[in-house]
Amino acid sequence: MITLQQNKIGSIHANKNNCVQQTREEKMMSKAELARTAGVTVQTIDRIEKGCDSRMDTKRKILLALGYKLSDRQKLFFEAN
């Protein structure tokens, strides 16, 4: 079963706990570029985009690499209900 959720900015995503991929693509960044800017591996970006859990430090790095403030975390990463 696929669940759909609406995030804080109105986008709908399927069965994921974040919108990192959508945001990265809107900024026309490759996974490699985001990984390099955030200081993580491409594999980490891939896992996060697939909805896998990640450490808080990793989320922080990705937020900053995409140009968000830490207070904007709910725009990229959604809390479980």
Buried (B, 14 or more C-beta within 10 A) or exposed (E): EEEEBEBEEEEEBEEBBBBBBBBBEEEEBEBEBBBBBBEBEBEBBEBBBEBEEBEEEBBBBBBBBBEBEEEBBEBBBBEEE
